[in-house]
Amino acid sequence: MRVSVFGEMKPPYRVPSIVHPTEKRKFSVGELKRLSSFPDDFVLSGSYEQQCERIGRAVPPLMAAAIATAIRDQVLIPAITAT
């Protein structure tokens, strides 16, 4: 049996709920997109659980941009100027 911080996981395995810190409700998909730096007009398909899983598995856009910029500045540009 697998146990996680969310407690005992029993079939069917479901995406754990992410609960709002001050209200008795789950985060909306829009709130989760904003927390993960996705634009408001970014479209996700599927059920609430599927959309939450997609957001959770994705690399946040601002993080991806920062990584790409660091690679460009520290690897690509020095390689081009060294030749």
Secondary structure, 3 states (H helix, E strand, C coil): CCEECCEECCCCCCCCCCECCCCCCECCHHHHHHHCCCCCCCCCCCCHHHHHHHHHHCCCHHHHHHHHHHHHHHHHHHHHHHC
